Amino acid sequence: RPPALSPRPRGPGAPLPRVAGRTWRRPGAMGNSGGTHGCQSLSCLAKDHRENFELAPTRSTSQYWSKFGSFRSEADIDDALRDLESAAVALMAQYQRVLSHPGLDDAKANCAEEIGRKLQLSLKRALFVKANTWQGEQEGSEFWNTFTGSQKRFKSLREAVRQVQVETRIIKRWRKKQSLGIIPALKRVDLDIESWEKPDVFRIDDECKQPLAQAFMAIFTSRSLDLLCKSPADDVLKFIRAIEGAYRENPYHNRKHAADVTLTTYYFYSQLSAQTHMLNYFSEVDLLAMVVAAAVHDVAHPGVNNEFLVKTENELALQYSDRSVLENFHAATAFQIMKETGVSILDHKLVNPPVEAVKSRVVDMILATDMGRHKQVVDDMVTEVRNQKSPQDLDKLILERHLVHMSDIGHPLRPGAQHEKWSLLIREEFLTQGDRERDLGLIPGPLFDRRKTPTLAKSQLGFLNFVFTPTWKPLAQILGPAAKPLEVCLQANTAHWEELARKEDVERMPPSPCRSRRTTTEF
């Protein structure tokens, strides 16, 4: 048991007890006068007094820890708590009597106060350990898995534990640090990242020619990611500008597309996080990984697709063995720029997840934008939504890959004017590739051949019906009411292409043969 305090021995002949196998000596006794072999600071308080401040005999320290080093039952814990309470009450009473003695000098008083401070500090440390101790190793493992995404989220994880871990380590620890605020080097434009209809990357590009930097830094500022990232905000801006500068002036795969995908990814994240059934599902590290993946997913795109690179035996196709050629190239380019700028944007201030795990997730999200993997990405998501009773149980890795892929092809959800611009631009890029293929003696695909390609309306309807809608349905199911404004845009765009296709059919119909008129005969 912990040492308990006993009443002070009365008179010079009173027997002296032992503590941890050692005897406390009176002044003048054999050995060091007034000293002791243990707890020198306590014995010095009673050096000038014949009445000694002594501890009751108890078992040795080694015996104590052998018993209470690991509790075997609730009875052991109850005994320890009772002993601790008894010892604390007795110690404070003795402590006050010693300090109130008229013969106590300042040095001894300071010594006693130092002991009190040490005890108080030990108690605070114990309370801190208690507040941050997992209730079982399984729950701790499940909590960290919500960061790494290696396993599905379990509903048994307590929200209070998550709040303590995330808010204490991020918000409370770094809230006093200077936040990002306004970035002087970046011209600020009107950009409401929480709205779906208002953001227009075409307008932003006309105003500042930096739509990606504007979109990314608006998210970075709004979500206070500067409190999470180790890289200063100026370095993050330097990195994202380098990424934006690496995007080529293609009709479709350019900096405006990267900005639009980044804004769409953030909007999905924001709306899902606000849903009651998705509360506390995402963390700020998840947001950082997703917006970085969205921003870099098409960096340095050459304006042609993987099939073109494979058919022409391009160096990139040879380097990546004809598998997700462009997507591997985009990921490698992004991390090369990260290295050259010296900005480890994924390096965060949390203990977990490791930076390597976050990087791996970013690469997986970039690879998921390969249209060659489209069916697998969609099937994984559909199966996950069908098999899980609650969105909280969705595999985070599957969901985040689907989100970025959905954002990459998500312009049909935009207002009609923006969607039509994107449709014209992707068609122009496809036909330009087809022209290059003809020049090289290759046979372009149906959507790339100017001579055989269907009309814009029919090609868009085919894309909407067979590619986009199956991708959108499982995500719309999770979004719930938040999908309504996007669904309105999608229905309007679909109706627009259907009406245009009907007009095209009418215009292409051959004129009906003129039937000869019969002259009427009057009788």
C-alpha positions, 0 to 999 in steps of 0.5 A: 500500500502507499505510505500512510502518515501516522500520529507523531511519536511523543517524547524522546523515548517513543519508538521510531518507525521504518519507511521503505526499510530505513529508520528515521533518526533523531538529531544527535543519534548515531550517524549524520546529525539531524540527517536521514537516509531517505527523504532528506527534505522532509526530515530537515523540517523537524531538525530543531524539534524534539517531536519528530514528523514521522511516517508509519511503517509500511512495506518497501517500495519494491513490494508496493510496485510489485502489488500495484504495478498492474491491477488484477481486480477492481478490489485492488484499485479500490484499496489503492484509492482508499490508501491514496485518499487517507495518505493525502489527508494525513500528509496535508495535516502534518504539512500544515503543522510543520509549516506553522512551527515558530522555529521554521526558517525560510529555507525549510519552508521553501523546501516544504513548498517545493515538495508540495509543488512536486506532488501537485505536478505529479497529480496534474500529470496523472490527470493528463494521462487519464484524460488521454488514455484510450479505453482499450487498445482496440478503440485506439486502433480504430481511431487511428484507422480513421486517419489512415483509411486502412480500415473502415470506420467503426461506430463504436468510436466515441465522439468525445475521444475524437474531439479531445484528440483532434481539437486539442492537438490542432486547434488548442495547441496552435490557435495562438499562432498567426493564421494565414489571413490575406496573402499580399502576393496573391490578388484576391478575387471574389470566390465563395467556396461554400456556394455551388452556383457562384464560383466560376473559374472562367471568370477568375481566370479572366481576372487574375490568370491564377484560378488554381492558386485562388481556389486552393488558397481560399480553401487553405485559408477558410479551413485554417490548414495553416494551423495543420501544415508544417509548411508556412502559408507563403511556401504553400502558395509558392508550391501551388503556383509552381503546380499551376505554372506546370499546367499547359495551355490545353483547351480542356486539361489546363489550370482552369480544369484543375481549379474547378476539380479542386473546388468541386472536391472541396464542395463534396467534402464540405457538404458531406462533413455537414451531414448529420449521418457523416458527422466527424467522419472526415478530418482536416488531414483528409481534406488536405490530402483530397484538395492536394490530389485534386489540384495536381491530378492533371499537372503537365497534361500533354493534351492527349490521352493514354491511348495516344501515348501507348499507340505512339510508343511515347517515352512516358508509356514506356516508362510506366509500362502502358499502365495509367501512364498520364496519372503516374506521370502527374503524380510523379511530376507533383512530387518532383515539384514538391521536392524542387520547391522544398515544400512538404505540403503533406507534412502535418503537425499531428502524430498520425497519420504518417506523411508516407500514408498521406502521400500514398492516399494522394497517389491513389486518388490521382490514379483513380482519375484514369478513365481506364479505371472508371468501372472499377472505381464506380463498382467499388463505390456502389458495392460499398454503399449497398453493403453498409447500413450507415455512411459512417461505415464506408471505407474512406479510401474508396470514398475519397477516390470516388470523390476526386474521380467524380470531381474530375468529370463533374462539370455536368453538375455545374450551371448550364453556361459553364457546363456547355463551355467545358463540353465544347473545350473537351470536344476541341481537345479530342478532335485536335488529338484525332487530327494528330493521329491522322497525321501519324497514319493512325486511326482516331477513335469515334469521338476523336475523328472529325469525319465520324464524330457524333454531334455535340448534343448526342456525344454529351447525352451518351456521356451523361447516360452511360458514364456520368449518371452511374458515377453520380448516383451513389454519391448523391445517395450519401449527400442526401438533401445537399445533392438537390442544387447539383441535381437541378443543374444536371437535369437542366443540362440533360434537358438542354442536350435532349432538346438540341439533339431533337432539333439536330434530328429534325434538321437532318431528316430528308425532305418528304417526297412531294405528293402529286396534287389531284385536280378536283373535277366538278360534276 
